[in-house]
């Protein structure tokens, strides 16, 4: 599967005339992470990661059209996405610490994109078995509420 993802992503990058050095793909518990190394990261990331997100959606759609199984891939450019994930999870961890410190039964996190909400839901369920999460709100103000089970 790694080779299929790598070929599809390279073809997509070539079609768009993107300048890149290499593409690597690794699997982690059924989720794939593709990293693009480039000397022109800003072009592939775009403003606030919008180009990167669009590239990820396109790749997902290509892979889903070609395969019966739903393949989940996160695309990163020179570690940008990983750095963003780490920042979000660090803020979430501080919020959870504050929630516990103040003995609150629940706390709402700041609004975030669907991608980061999924990252946070997954991370909290794996890291804090005593907590659960739910998405609340609509559109760009959609956020996560953290509460005790």
Buried (B, 14 or more C-beta within 10 A) or exposed (E): BEEBBBEBBBEBBEEEEBEBEEBEBEEEEEEBBBBBBBEEBEBBBBEEBEBBBEBBEBBBEBBEEEEEEEBEBBBBBBEBBBEBBEEBBEBBBEBBEEBBEEEEEEBEBEBBBEBBBBBBBEBBEEEBEEBBBEBEEEEEEBBBBBBEE
